Amino acid sequence: AIFFRHHFHSIWDLDTDERIQYEGLRSGCWLGIVPAGGILLAPESSAGCYCADPIQTSIAFLPGGMVSEN
């Protein structure tokens, strides 16, 4: 899969050619998605910027099965 920002955080699954867009979630202008330790981090860095996107937050993308349900 490819993770990218096109207005919002997006995922392109290369196996199925499906594109998922997390509408409303926006990363900062200067720091986007950072791969680190097997996960993808998208830190909030848009404070002080003008933007029409409603949710300015940090988010982490984890591989399936990485989080236990205990």
PEWOPE-V140470 format. One record per run of one state. SS is the DSSP state (h for helix, s for strand, l for the rest). FROM is the first residue (numbers start at 1). TO is the last residue. If there is no record, write none. Layout:
{{SS:FROM:TO} {SS:FROM:TO}}
//
This chain:
{{l:1:1} {s:2:5} {l:6:8} {s:9:13} {l:14:17} {s:18:22} {l:23:24} {s:25:26} {l:27:33} {s:34:36} {l:37:38} {s:39:42} {l:43:54} {s:55:56} {l:57:58} {s:59:61} {l:62:70}}
//
